[in-house]
Amino acid sequence: MKKQIISIAPVQTGKVFGVFYFLISLPFLVAMAFFAFAKGSGGSIAPMLLLPIFYAIFGFIFTMIAAWAYNLVAGWVGGIEYTSTAIDED
């Protein structure tokens, strides 16, 4: 059966992706900290700790903008269509 996404809730979608972006930035934080300490640089760790926070904030903001833009475009040309099927639950 074909279905169409005609609207996306910008704030809720922004929250979900904000948390998602925060989580996917954590491995980069670990890698940056490892290389900074391995190199022996005495730099501040604050920029590294702020990376996931800024990544989450900007992910939230830009996802909200993208959801708003999707809703605008979907109103003009229709939403994204996809085909789904029911599966049996065991």
C-alpha angles and dihedrals in degrees: 000000000000120000132181130213104221101169139021122198102238099203096045092044089048091052093050094049093041089060090041092053090047091053096046091050093058095080088054089052091053092047093048092048092048093051093043092053094040090053090050095232111160093211124138119276091210095091090052092050091048093054096081091044094051091042090054094046094049091042089054094048097045093043089053089051091048092049091049090049091048091053090050094050093041088057090057103040105012130260132289110287123217136171120234135183134199117247128202116251115222 
